[in-house]
């Protein structure tokens, strides 16, 4: 694709603006580790929430959704829609707890919740595990998508794409830290969504409009739920059940995850963190889903055969958009890419410095020293990511592997908030069992052929049995640590009764039944909003109105009970 002078001006203007923001916040970010990693805990809900949405909307997301729809149909989006359930748990259970705890990263929780050498080992191990292993895989997925986009649109080679696309992000992320990340996230999200809507409109128009597009597609492609295949035990339906029944609570981010926790921790108070997380879930699922799906459906009409399903999305940009809009669309790809990459670069550095370097290597260095180490860590981790990206080929493959690889640890991460008996060995055993079984089911020939839900179930069962057994055979954290944690967070529930009896002045906590009710209504609200919006767009007014009516009713119940849920918020 040849870009006009106007296209290049739009792209360059965006890149220059990102660098200017990085330079602007350099001095402020350099004042302390708190400023560099959580913006001094002073963000309003709308900025933190927008940053959550922007971070989870990367350049790989529309390519990933396009691949899902082209391979199986709309219903395959339950692979990520299933996380509505865990997302609403973050809103009604965990946002206030994380903000109360006042951590810099989610890994720091270990030092506050557990005690002894096992806690120290776990904190250091997870800092390296997330910063070097898990986040490198996630960043490789993000960079790979941008490399595919630049290959299709500009004909750049893989190394060339990796170096150029990552370079600008690396510079402003190193300079401005989290301040630069969240500020650029705000306008990056606007640009990225504008590009997605423009391409969706252009692709549907070229396909002849919604009605003509639907006439070329079979009903299974347009279905929001998977076909039964003649049996509830069919692979397609069982895979769907694996997503909605297992994935969302078993994943390592079941209680929020590092990216969301970092933004919760950067909010001004608990109330701001609550509304930031609620806004994120509404925008993440209910609003931004449909431009991608519409473009994917149109691509099946315009490109019925494609060698790489994921690369069809940027190909439509090349073939369908005129001068000016091409530049806007390419800038939107850069915006989506940079918002996610900058977040994971910053958070990876936070894990390394806050949870490994400072507690175990240099405990009493100056703030300036830690910030310099943070910038160096950002650079080195970025180089490592580039090497891994070069040897990665499939976005969907990386995503599904990540879901499986992190499965089995999610339940222990939830229970550590609500059961005093969980200890550091519980997490260690869950992590070891989950990792070992994942490797086995993906490499051992007799198990490699198992369907995805079968692999997932084996990983979860093995990990759950392991950590429950270890929990009951090992000692809990010492009572002083548990008492401090309980007084600081006030998680509520019967699981803390033995510790509650030790507290002279037990803190007020939200009744769990209020949070559970709000969570159920929240899930119904987001699902109804997401499906109802899609039904209306695709020309199914009756079912669309029914789904949206369900969302309105559940939303009313949420509003009615909001005072009870938020009464303990600061």
Secondary structure, 3 states (H helix, E strand, C coil): CCCCHHHHHHHHHHHHHHHHHHHHCHHHHCCCHHHHHHHHHCECHHHHHHHHHHHHCCHHHHHHHHHHHHHCCHHHHHHHHCCHHHHHHHHHHHHHHHHHHCCCCHHHHHHHHCCCHHHHHHHHHHHHHHHHHHHHHHHHHHHHHHHHHHHHHHCCCHHHHHHHHHHHHHHHHHHHHHHHHHHHHHHHHHHHHHHHHHHHHHHHHHCCCHHHHHHCCCHHHHCCCCCCCCCCCCHHHHHHHHHHHHHHHHCCCCCCHHHHHHHHHCECCHHHHHHHHHHHHHHHHHHCHHHHHHHHHHHHHHCCCCCCHHHHHHHHHHHHCCCCHHHHHHHHHHHHHHHHHHHHHHHHHHHHHHHHHHHHHCCCCCHHHHHHHHHHHHHHHHHHHHHHHHCCCCHHHHHHHHHHHCCCCHHHHHHHHHCCCCCHHHHHHHHHHHHHHHHHHHHCHHHHCCCHHHHHHHHHHHHHHHHHHHHHHCCCCCHHHHHHHHHHHCCCCHHHHHHHCCCCCCCCCCCHHHHHHHHHHHHHHHHHHHHHHHHHHCCCHHHHHHHHHHHHHHHHHHHHHHHHHHCCCC
